[in-house]
Amino acid sequence: MEVIIKPDAESAATLAARLIADTLRTKPDLVLGLATGRTMERLYALLAKLHEGEGLDFAGATTFNLDEYIGLSPEDPNSYRSYMNGHLFDRVNIARENTHLPNGAAADPDAECAAYEDRIRACGGIDLQLLGIGRTGHIGFNEPLSAIGSRTRCKALTPETIAQNAPLFDRPEDMPRRAMTMGVGTILDAKRCLMLVTGAEKAAIIAKAVEGPITSMISASALQWHPRCTVIVDEAAAAELTQTAYYRWIFENEPEWEAYR
Ligand code: F6R
């Protein structure tokens, strides 16, 4: 795992956007894993800007989102499909048929989850998986006690996650209590993981995930197992990390990061 500390949320999102853009330029048929949530909104706006201003080309890319609420149709304004269309897919030149999310309205959610795994496999696996972290330490909707080897499946959301996301619904009581999510094992199979974490309210949980023991109580801690995981935090989110001098030294001195400093 490597941790990069940027001064604020804007510069953290800018670095994440640059890393994604450079990966896409190197591999135009990139299979990109995507996340939703407040943290990603600015990042997607920056990717849309790179498309508009610099011709960043999504024509060959395929995307797989981490999760979707069970019970919401793709057309529902609160679905993650609607979120993705609004924040990214409608704003870049990606072919809609190459964008994948589990269908929250599927008649058989378990079969939908199994089919989703098959679709990821059929595309050759995920090259770069974008991740946020929830207050419970979830990645995707892998709430506490998610098995580290878990695959895409249905998962009940914790009261804390419901409290985190319900305000985004016009009627908070309409927020579904269950979701389909890629498993921790599905995420660990991605060739590279890129986590973006901003804001003081994430400081305690990201410190546990990065510097604490690997535990299924904090799914994000499983990323310590991943051979190529980059975590970008802003100063506010970095507040409870203990090894920041080392993380900063690496970013300032390792040749790999030269172009991004
Ligand atoms: C959603 C997802 C979640 C979010 C996390 C943080 O697709 O993967 O794990 O990344 O809940 O959400 P925000 O950014 O709203 O704090």
Residues whose N, C-alpha, C, O or C-beta is under 5 A from the ligand:
A	BS01	F6R	A35 T36 G37 R38 T39 M40 L66 D67 L131 G132 I133 G134 H138 I139 G140 F141
